[in-house]
Amino acid sequence: MAWSATQYLKFEDERTRPARDLLAQVPDDLVAGLVFDLGCGPGNSTELLAKRFPGRGVKGVDNAADMLKAARQRLPGIDFVECDLAKWRPPMPSALLYANAVFQWLPDHLPLLAELMDGLRPGGVLAVQMPDNLSEPSHLLMEESAMAGPWKRAFEAGTPRRKPLPAPAAYIDALGPKAARVDVWHTAYNHPMADAAAIVEWVKGTGLRPYLDRIPAGQRDGFLADYENRIAKAYAPMADGRRLLRFPRLFIVAVKA
């Protein structure tokens, strides 16, 4: 199952909110130079950058063809590049390297982020946001469901659970020697969701996808039913019947010295 722009954008407003919050911490007096949206997905974050920094030559980078197709349809005037972010480097010293919810998929991203600092002009900004939700029920229950049915044979060699993010101090240690300033903080979003099925639909667009990739097609519905049942028990209904999805995220803004 490849990345699906349609699935991802089912919750576009909620997914774009942290992108807006990250961009709000990028200084208005950003140095001259190119702006790159790393892991641009379907272009929702790229659109924010293009509006904030018109005339900067904003460019998007992603490795998912379906996401890039949606991004190009959304923003036909923007240059989008298909590339593996683990190997991508800016072609010239740039003003802003912006990455909303992508580097969590690269388990050893600390040295990569430090190397990306070398691709900035003095005063340029590296701005990164990553989900930090592996301890939330939404993700713990993926592990439980993975081992709960006939599909568990697909996980005998281990589940695709992401590595936990390093501690905030690790980012400051890694980026600090190349930065004039490094800010690191967490924000926990609370998203009211219609019901347990809506929470499942949310994570199907991101965190649940690697699990579904492993499971034979004929067993996916059973896995999803098991997972939704666990989600319904873990996220109690509020007074209006909706369920509250807590979603912690880590933010990093580093200004190059």
C-alpha positions as CSV (number, residue, x, y, z in Angstrom):
1,M,0.0,0.0,0.0
2,A,1.6,3.2,-1.2
3,W,1.2,6.6,0.5
4,S,-2.3,7.9,-0.4
5,A,-2.8,11.7,-0.7
6,T,-6.6,11.1,-0.6
7,Q,-6.4,9.2,2.7
8,Y,-3.9,11.8,4.2
9,L,-6.1,14.8,3.3
10,K,-9.3,13.4,5.0
11,F,-8.1,15.4,8.0
12,E,-6.4,18.2,6.2
13,D,-7.2,21.0,8.7
14,E,-6.0,19.0,11.7
15,R,-2.8,17.8,9.9
16,T,-2.0,21.4,8.7
17,R,-2.4,23.0,12.1
18,P,1.1,21.9,13.3
19,A,2.5,23.0,9.9
20,R,1.1,26.5,10.6
21,D,2.4,26.5,14.1
22,L,5.9,25.5,12.9
23,L,5.9,28.2,10.2
24,A,4.8,30.8,12.8
25,Q,8.1,30.4,14.5
26,V,10.2,31.1,11.4
27,P,11.4,34.8,11.6
28,D,9.7,37.3,9.3
29,D,13.1,38.7,8.4
30,L,14.3,35.5,6.9
31,V,17.5,35.8,4.9
32,A,17.4,35.8,1.1
33,G,17.5,32.4,-0.6
34,L,15.4,29.4,-1.6
35,V,12.8,27.8,0.5
36,F,12.4,24.0,0.5
37,D,9.5,22.0,1.9
38,L,11.0,18.6,2.8
39,G,8.5,15.8,2.8
40,C,5.9,18.1,1.2
41,G,3.3,15.4,0.9
42,P,0.2,16.7,-1.0
43,G,1.3,20.3,-0.9
44,N,-0.8,21.6,2.0
45,S,2.4,22.8,3.8
46,T,4.0,24.0,0.6
47,E,1.0,26.2,0.1
48,L,1.6,27.8,3.4
49,L,5.2,28.5,2.5
50,A,4.4,29.9,-0.9
51,K,1.9,32.4,0.7
52,R,4.3,33.4,3.5
53,F,7.4,33.8,1.2
54,P,6.1,34.8,-2.2
55,G,8.8,35.1,-4.9
56,R,11.3,32.9,-3.0
57,G,11.3,30.0,-5.4
58,V,9.6,27.6,-3.0
59,K,10.2,24.0,-3.9
60,G,8.8,20.7,-2.6
61,V,10.6,17.4,-2.1
62,D,9.0,14.0,-1.4
63,N,9.5,10.4,-2.3
64,A,5.8,9.4,-2.8
65,A,4.5,9.6,-6.3
66,D,0.8,9.9,-5.3
67,M,1.6,12.7,-2.9
68,L,3.6,14.6,-5.5
69,K,0.8,14.2,-8.1
70,A,-1.6,15.8,-5.7
71,A,0.9,18.5,-4.8
72,R,1.4,19.4,-8.5
73,Q,-2.3,19.6,-9.1
74,R,-2.8,21.8,-6.1
75,L,0.2,24.1,-6.9
76,P,1.0,24.0,-10.6
77,G,3.4,26.9,-10.3
78,I,5.6,25.2,-7.8
79,D,8.6,22.9,-8.6
80,F,8.2,19.5,-6.9
81,V,11.0,17.0,-6.9
82,E,10.8,13.2,-6.2
83,C,13.7,12.2,-4.0
84,D,14.7,10.2,-1.0
85,L,15.2,12.6,1.9
86,A,17.9,10.5,3.4
87,K,20.0,11.3,0.3
88,W,18.7,14.8,-0.6
89,R,20.8,17.9,0.0
90,P,20.0,21.5,-1.1
91,P,21.6,22.3,-4.4
92,M,22.8,25.7,-3.0
93,P,22.9,27.4,0.4
94,S,19.2,28.1,1.2
95,A,17.1,30.3,3.4
96,L,14.7,27.8,4.9
97,L,14.6,24.0,5.1
98,Y,11.1,23.2,6.4
99,A,10.0,19.7,7.3
100,N,6.6,19.0,8.7
101,A,6.0,15.4,9.9
102,V,8.6,13.5,7.9
103,F,11.9,12.9,9.7
104,Q,10.3,10.6,12.2
105,W,10.3,8.0,9.4
106,L,14.1,8.2,9.3
107,P,15.3,6.5,12.5
108,D,18.8,8.0,12.5
109,H,17.9,11.5,11.5
110,L,20.0,13.4,14.0
111,P,23.2,13.4,11.9
112,L,21.1,14.1,8.8
113,L,19.6,17.2,10.4
114,A,23.0,18.4,11.5
115,E,24.2,17.9,7.9
116,L,21.3,19.9,6.5
117,M,22.4,22.8,8.6
118,D,25.4,23.0,6.3
119,G,23.0,23.6,3.4
120,L,21.7,26.9,5.0
121,R,23.0,30.4,4.5
122,P,24.1,32.2,7.6
123,G,20.9,33.2,9.3
124,G,19.0,30.5,7.5
125,V,16.5,28.4,9.3
126,L,16.0,24.6,9.8
127,A,12.4,24.1,10.9
128,V,11.2,20.6,11.8
129,Q,8.0,19.1,13.3
130,M,7.6,15.4,14.1
131,P,4.9,13.3,15.8
132,D,6.0,12.1,19.2
133,N,3.0,9.9,19.9
134,L,4.4,6.4,20.2
135,S,3.3,6.2,23.8
136,E,-0.3,7.1,22.9
137,P,-3.0,4.4,22.8
138,S,-3.4,5.0,19.1
139,H,0.1,3.6,18.6
140,L,0.4,1.1,21.5
141,L,-2.8,-0.6,20.2
142,M,-1.3,-1.1,16.8
143,E,1.2,-3.4,18.4
144,E,-1.4,-5.3,20.3
145,S,-3.6,-5.8,17.2
146,A,-0.6,-6.9,15.2
147,M,-0.1,-9.9,17.5
148,A,-3.8,-10.6,18.1
149,G,-5.0,-12.5,15.0
150,P,-4.0,-14.8,12.1
151,W,-2.1,-11.9,10.6
152,K,0.4,-12.0,13.4
153,R,2.5,-14.3,11.3
154,A,3.3,-11.2,9.2
155,F,5.0,-9.8,12.3
156,E,7.1,-12.8,13.4
157,A,10.3,-10.9,12.6
158,G,9.1,-7.8,14.5
159,T,6.6,-5.0,14.0
160,P,7.3,-1.9,12.0
161,R,7.0,0.3,15.1
162,R,9.1,3.5,14.6
163,K,12.0,4.2,16.9
164,P,11.2,6.7,19.6
165,L,12.4,10.2,19.0
166,P,15.6,11.3,20.8
167,A,15.3,13.5,23.8
168,P,15.1,17.3,23.2
169,A,18.6,17.7,24.5
170,A,19.9,15.5,21.8
171,Y,18.7,17.9,19.1
172,I,20.2,20.8,20.9
173,D,23.5,18.9,21.2
174,A,23.4,18.0,17.5
175,L,22.4,21.3,16.0
176,G,23.8,23.7,18.6
177,P,27.4,23.8,17.3
178,K,26.2,25.1,13.9
179,A,23.4,27.4,15.2
180,A,23.0,30.8,16.6
181,R,19.9,29.6,18.3
182,V,18.0,26.3,18.7
183,D,14.5,26.1,20.1
184,V,12.9,22.8,20.9
185,W,9.4,22.3,22.3
186,H,6.4,19.9,22.5
187,T,2.8,20.7,21.8
188,A,0.0,18.2,22.5
189,Y,-3.0,18.7,20.2
190,N,-6.4,17.4,21.2
191,H,-8.5,16.5,18.1
192,P,-12.2,15.8,18.7
193,M,-13.0,12.9,16.4
194,A,-16.5,11.7,15.4
195,D,-16.0,8.2,16.7
196,A,-13.5,5.3,17.0
197,A,-13.8,4.7,13.2
198,A,-12.6,8.2,12.6
199,I,-9.5,7.7,14.7
200,V,-8.8,4.6,12.6
201,E,-9.2,6.6,9.4
202,W,-6.8,9.2,10.7
203,V,-4.0,6.7,11.5
204,K,-4.6,4.8,8.3
205,G,-3.1,7.8,6.5
206,T,0.2,7.6,8.4
207,G,1.1,5.5,11.4
208,L,-1.0,2.4,10.6
209,R,0.1,2.2,7.0
210,P,3.3,0.2,7.6
211,Y,1.3,-2.4,9.5
212,L,-1.3,-2.7,6.8
213,D,1.6,-3.0,4.3
214,R,2.7,-6.2,6.0
215,I,-0.8,-7.9,6.3
216,P,-2.2,-10.0,3.4
217,A,-5.0,-8.2,1.7
218,G,-7.6,-10.8,2.8
219,Q,-6.8,-10.2,6.5
220,R,-6.7,-6.4,6.6
221,D,-10.4,-6.0,7.4
222,G,-10.0,-8.3,10.3
223,F,-7.0,-6.5,11.6
224,L,-8.8,-3.1,11.3
225,A,-11.9,-4.4,13.1
226,D,-9.7,-5.7,15.9
227,Y,-7.8,-2.4,16.1
228,E,-11.0,-0.3,16.0
229,N,-12.5,-2.3,18.8
230,R,-9.4,-1.6,21.0
231,I,-9.5,2.1,20.0
232,A,-13.2,2.3,21.1
233,K,-12.3,1.0,24.5
234,A,-9.2,3.2,24.9
235,Y,-10.8,6.5,23.9
236,A,-13.9,7.1,25.9
237,P,-16.7,9.1,24.4
238,M,-17.1,12.7,25.5
239,A,-20.5,14.2,26.5
240,D,-21.4,14.7,22.8
241,G,-20.3,11.2,21.8
242,R,-17.1,12.2,20.1
243,R,-13.7,10.8,21.0
244,L,-10.7,13.0,21.8
245,L,-7.5,12.0,20.1
246,R,-4.4,13.4,21.9
247,F,-1.5,13.9,19.6
248,P,1.9,15.1,21.0
249,R,4.4,16.7,18.5
250,L,8.0,17.8,18.8
251,F,9.1,21.1,17.2
252,I,12.6,22.2,16.4
253,V,13.7,25.6,15.0
254,A,17.4,26.2,14.5
255,V,18.9,29.4,13.1
256,K,22.3,28.9,11.5
257,A,25.2,30.9,12.9
